[in-house]
Amino acid sequence: MDFKNVVEKDITKIKAPVLVVFHAQEDDLEPYIAKIDKMLGNVISRLVDKKVVTGKEGEVNVIPTLGKLDVDEVVVVGLGKKDDFNHDTIRRAGAYAVQNVKKLKTDEYAVFMPESIELEDEMYARAFVEGTVMGNYQFTEYKSENKETVEIKKVTLVWEKDVSLDSVNKGVEIGKTIANAVNYVRDLGNHPANVMTPTKLADEAQKLGKQYGFSVKVLDLDEALKMGMNTFYAVAKGSEEPAKFIIMEYNMEKKDLPLYAVVGKGITFDSGGLSLKPSNYMQGMKYDMCGGAATLGIMRAVAELKLPIRLVGVVPATENMPSGSATKIGDIVKSYSGVTVEILNTDAEGRLILADGLGYVSKNYKPKSIIDLATLTGACVVALGNVVSGLFTKDDTLAEKLTKAGYDSWDRVWRLPLWPEYYELLKSDFADVKNIGGRYAGAITAAAFLSKFIVGEIPWAHLDIAGTAFVDRAKAYTPKGATGAGVRVVVQYLINEIEQ
């Protein structure tokens, strides 16, 4: 999908198959809509009087022009109440627009970007493009019928105000890059587990490395075991699918650039191991690799944007399966960082593979910060639902930066505590730590567990995306299935780091 920016204050001069305009709720027609309304014989204002066009968010009305304008149809997209406007309003409007324009069987359209929407030029363009690209997403890989046949090839953004074309073009490129990375992560997550195996995930990482110019190293299970990654091995040894420990490095030769790290949970299917899940709890477990997928998406976006940083991305990838070789309840293993773990629940496996991922990164790279992303706990879903991801860190500065990045990108996070009392729940009688903390505060004790494996004093944050990584109800630019959660907030955090 290509985007073009032009400045044209006279809406009647626009030539395109379809023209999209925005209308706010409980508001008179803005001058630019009133101008085309007059040329259309006041049809829009009559629809407003009849409460057909109300401006409610998500409301879309298609109005044929019957040759009275140089466009075939005008699509009026509701924005909701002006008091509720923020940059995500325009992101959602972009999604509503593209989804409804596609129904008109055209491959291009124009959007009039009114000056009444008060956003800085770059963010205005970026938010709209992100919403358009993410709202255009569909996963039809395994559909033999009813595949999407219309592909939107060109969208022209027509600016009413005197914008800086350099700024809006920059916003378009950032928005397009991040949204495409989000859609890529959605693809990875939506594939079934018989396709998206650890080997396939490693292959995808290697393809990205070749395409975007970063290095990729993949360790097999024997190599990981020889290095002392016993918590990773404890999960992987129960599966017949070969496990992979994926290491991606961007810009590492540029020693003068700041170094950051991202670690993602790559459980490509989670049966629970010997602590077997009920069958209805397994239905969404192909999504248990969405933290790992997000890590690939973050690497892709950062490399495509050519951000002046160094970045390490690590994804321990494996299935969690029951078998004769699977880890038993009560087994004790020694992690890469040297911490011993008593495994009292094999369905608390994500934290085990992340333990070695975090240990490896902190011990070998010493980055400015480490962020891990994981569909880690049902407890986080209970606490926060699917609206916001859980944020856990002991570092107040990092917490503030990630919270800001969440609002800047609208991939929001909410901080939960990591107080000493929660660590008491992880004490083991036989090892340094046990991998579960009991019935209560499950999301917090999982995060507290992860913090034990950071080697040295490195700022670290855990994002629990269990509630946000996949959803069963579509809304605006978020489809059913994998959402790509985590990509936008982390990429925004890294952008903010270089702009501070």
N, C-alpha and C positions, 0 to 999 in steps of 0.2 A: 504494500500500500504506500503510495507516494503522497506527499503533502506539499502544497504550494501556498505561499503567503503573498497576498496583494493588498494594497490600500485602495479602497473605493468607497467614498462616503455616500454615494448615491446608489441606493439598493436597487433601483429600477434599471440600472445599467448592467446588472449581473446577467451573464449568459451561461446557463448550465442546464443539464437535464432536470435536476432537482435543486431547490434552494431550501436550506434549513434556517429557521429563525427561532428565537427564544422569547417566551412570554412568561412573566412572573405572575404568581397567584395574587388575586385581589388587587390588581393593578390595571390602570387604563392602558390601552394599546400605546406602546412607545411610538415616537414619531416615525421611525423607520418602518414599523409594521403598518402604521396608519397610512403611510405613503403607498404601499402596495395594496393595502385594503381598498383604497379609493380606486385604484386601477382595476381591481377585481370586482367592482360594483358593491363594495361594503359587505362582502360575504363573511369576512372574518369577524367584523364587529357585530354582525347579526348572530353569528354563532356564539360570540361572547355574551350577548344579551340573552340567548336561550340556554346559557350555562353549559353549552357543548364544549366550548373552549374556556377552560377555567384557569389554566396556568398551574394546576397542581403538579407536583413533581412526578415525572414519569408519564404524564398524559401526553399523547401524541395524536395530532390531527393532520390528515393529508388533504390538501385542498387543490383540486385541478385548476389550472389557470385558463384553460380554453383559449389559448393563444393570446391572451391579454398581456402577458409578460414573455420575456425571452427564456423562460423556464417552463417545464411541463407541469410540475407540481411544486407547491409550497408546503413544507412540512413544519408545523408549529409544535415545538417541544416545550412542555411545561417545566419551569425551574423551581416551583415551590415558592414559599414566602421569602421576601427579600431579607427579612430579619434573620433568616437561617442560612443565608448565603455564606459559603467559604469556597476555597479552591476545589473541594471535592464536588461541589454543586456542578461545576462546569465539567468535571471528569465524568460524573454520572450522566450529564446531558449529552456528552459525546457518545456514550454507550447507547442511550436511548435513540439517538439520531441514526447511528449506523445500523442498528438492529432493524429499524423501521424502513430506512431507505433501501435496504437489501430486498425487502418485500416488493419494492417497485420495479425490480428487475433491471436496475441500471448499475453500471460499473463506476460511475463517478457522480459527485455532487459538490455543491458549494455551501458554505456555512457563513452566515453574516455574524461577525463577532462584534457586538455593540459596545460602545464605550461606557454604557451604564453599568456593565459588570466591572467593578473596580478591583482589578488584579494587576500586579506588576507584569509587564509585557511577557517576560520569559516564562513565568509561572502560568499565566493565562494560556499561552500556546502549549506549554508542556502538559498541563492538566487535561486540556481538551484532547490532545493527541493520545495521551495515556488511556483515557476513557474510551476513545474510539478504537484503538488497537486492541485493548483488553476486552471491550464489549463486542468486538468482531469475532472473538475466539469461538471455535467449535471443535470438538473432537469426534471425528467420524471414521477413524481408522478401521474400525471393525464393522461398520454399517454397510450392508450390501444394497440397501434401498434408502431413499429419501436423503441422499447426501446433498450437502449445500452445493448449489450450481452457480450461484452468483458470487463473483469475487470483486470486491471493491478495489479498483486500481488507483483511483486518484480522488483526493479531497482537497478542495481549494478553500483556504481560510481567508475570508474577505474582511478586512479590518476597517471599522468605521472611524476609529481614532488614528491620529498620527503616531504610529508605533515605530519603534526602532526595529527595522527588519533584521538587523544582526541579532538582536535579542530574541525575537520571536523565532527566527531560524534556529538559534541555539536551543531554545525551549523545545522546538519540534524534534530536533535530533536527540536530545536527552530523553524526552518522553517516549519517542519511538524505540530507542535502544532499550530502555528499562522495560517498557511494555512487552517488547518482543522477547526479552529474557524471561519475563513472568509467564508468557504463553508457552515458551519452551519448557519451563519447569512444570507447567500444567500438563503438557504432553507426556513428560517423563512419569508423572504421578498417575496419569489416567491409564497407561498401559497396564495390562494384567501382569500378575507376578510370574506367569509362565513365560512371558516375553521380557519384562524388565527385571532380569536376574542381576546379581552382583557383577557378572561378566559383562552383561549389556550396559550396565551403568558405568563400568570402567571403560568400555569401548566408547561410550558417549563422551566421557571426559577426554579421552585421547583425540577424538574428532574435534572437540572444542579447542584443544591445545594447538592442533595443526591449523585450524581455521583462524584463530585469534592470536596466535603467536606466544603462547605460554607453555612451559614444560610440564609434562605429566609423567609420573612414575607410579607403577602399580605393583604392589607386593602381593604375592599369593599367601595362602595361610601358613605354609611351612616357613616362608621367609619371615612373616610376622611373628610366628612362634619363636623362631631362633633369636629374634630381637627382644624377646621378653614380653610380648603382647598377650599375656595369658587371659586377661578379662575378655578381650576380643575373641580369642580362641575358644573360651568357655562357651560362648554363644554359637560360634560358627561350626564347631565340631559335630553338632547334632544334625547338620544338613548335608545332603548329597550334592547340593549346588556349591561349586567352588566359591569361597569367600575372597574378597578383594579389599585391600587397604590402599585407597587412592590418595595420591599426594600431588597437588597442583601448585606450581610456582609461577608467579607473574612478576616480571621486572627484577628478578633477584640479582641480576648482574649490576644493577644501579644502586650501589651501596650507600649513596648519599640520600636516597629517598626513605621516608619513614616506612616501617614494616608493620603490617597488620595480619591477623589470621582469623579464619573462619573454619569451624568444624561442624559437619552435618551428620546426623544419624541416618544411616543407610540400610535399615532393615527392610529388605524388599518383600518379605512376607513374614508376618508374626503370628504363629499359631499359639504362642505362649510357652513353647517347649514342653517339658514334663508338667509344668503348671498350666495345663491345657486350658485355653479359653473355651467358653461355650460357643457353639457353632455360629449363633447370630452375632457374636462379638467379633468373629473373624471376617465378616463380610467386607469391611473397609480396610482390612489390614494390608492390602497392596499399597496403601497410602503411607505406610509406616516408614517409607524412605523419603518422604517429602523434605525433611531437613537436609538430607544429602543432595536431593535434587535442587533445592534452593541454593546450596553451596555452589553447584555447577552453574546455576543461573547468575549468581553474584560474580563468579569468575568471568563469565561471558560478558556481562554488562561492563564491569570494570575494565576489561581488556579492550572492548569495543569503544568505550569512551576515552580510552588511553589516559586514565587517571594517573597523575604523577605520584604513585605510591608503589611500594612492593606489597604483594599479597600472597599469602599461603592459604590454600584451601585443602582440607583433609576430609575424606569421607570413608569411614570404616563401613564396608558393605557386606552384608550376609543375610541369610534367612535365619529365622529362629524356629527350629523344628524339633519334635519329639522323635527319638530313635534310641537304639541300643547304645549309641555313642554320645548321647546328649548329656549335658551336665545334670548332676543329681542334686536334690535339695540337701543343703548342708555342706556341699563341696567348698573348699577354700582355695583361692588362687591368688597369685601375686601379680599385681599390675605392672605395666611398663615403668611407672613412676616409683615403684617400690612399695606401694600401699597394698596390704593384704585384704582380701574381701571374702566374707562368708556369704555364700549365695543361698538365700532362704526362699527366693521366689524366682523361677526362671522366666517369668513373664515381666520381670523388671530388668529386661535385657538391654534396652536402649542405653541405659546409664552405664552398663558394663562395656559396651563397645566404645562409647564416648569417653570413658575413663582412659582408655589407651590412646584414643585420638587426642584428647587434651594433654595427656602426659607427653606424647610424642612431640606435639607442637611447642609446648612450653619448655621442654628440655632441649630441643634442638634449634629453636629459632629466636626465642626471647623477643617477641613482638611487642609493640606499644599497647596492643589490646588483643584479646581473644574473645570472639563471640561464637557460641555454639547454638545451633538451631535443631530442634528435635520435636517430633510428635511424641512427647515423653509420657504424659500422664492424663488419665481420665479425670483425675482430681482437678486439673487446670480447666478442663471443659466445664466441670460442675461449677467452679468458681467464677469463670469469666465468659462462658458460652463461646459462641463463634464470632464475636464482635471484635475482640482484641486479644493479642497474644500476651502471655505472661512473661514478665521481665524479672530476673533474679540476678543480683550482683551485690557485693559488699562495697563497691566503689561508687560513691555518690556522684562524682563527676561523670563517670561513664553512664550512670543511670540517667542523669540529666540530658546528656548528649543523645542517648538512644530514644528517650521520650520525645525530645525535640524533633529528631529525625522521623519518628513515627507520625507526629502531627504534620511535619513538612511534606511527607509522602502520602499521608493518610493510610499507612500500613501500621496501625497504632499498637503500642505496647503499654502495659500497666504493671507497675512495680509491686511485688510482694516481698515480705521481709525474709531475711536470712539471719535471724537472731540466734544467739548461743543455745537457747533452750531447745531449738529444733535439732541441733546436732546431738543432743543427749539421746534422741530416739534412734540414732544410728549406731550406738555402741554395741559391739559384739563381745560375747564371752570368750570367743576363740580366735578372733582376728582383729585387725585394726578397725574394721568397719563392716557392717552388714549392708546388704543391698536394698533393704526395705526398712521403713521406719514405723510401720503399723498402720492402723486404719485412718488416722487423722493427719491433716496437713500434708497429704501425699505429694502434691506438686512442690511444696517447700522442701520436704525431706529429700526428694529426688534431686533438687538443685543443690542442696547442702552436700549430698553425696558427691556430685560432680566436682564441687569446689575442692574436694580433698585431693584431687589428682593434678592440680596445677603445680608445676615445679617452679619455685621462686615467686617473687612478688610482682606478678603481672596482672594488670587490670583485666578482669574476666566478667563476662555476662552470659547468662543462659536465657534463650528465648524458647519458651514452651509453646509450640504452635499446634498442639494437639487439637484445639478447637477451631483454629483458623485455616489449617492447611488443606482441609477438604470440607465441603458442605453438601447437604442434600436438598437445598433449595436455592435456586438462582435469584440474584438480585443485581440490578444495574449492570456493572461490568464484571461481576463475579458469577461464573456459571456453576452448575452442579458439578461435583467432582473436585479435582484438585484446583486450588486457587492461586498457587504461587506465592503464598504468604511468606514473609521474611525477606524476599528479594528487595523490595522497594525500601524498606526501613534500613537495611544494612548498607545498600548502595548509597542512600541518602546520607547516612552517618559518615561514610567515607568521603563523599562530596563535601560535606560540611567540614570535615577534618582538614581538607586541603584549602578550603576557602576562609578558614578562621584567621 
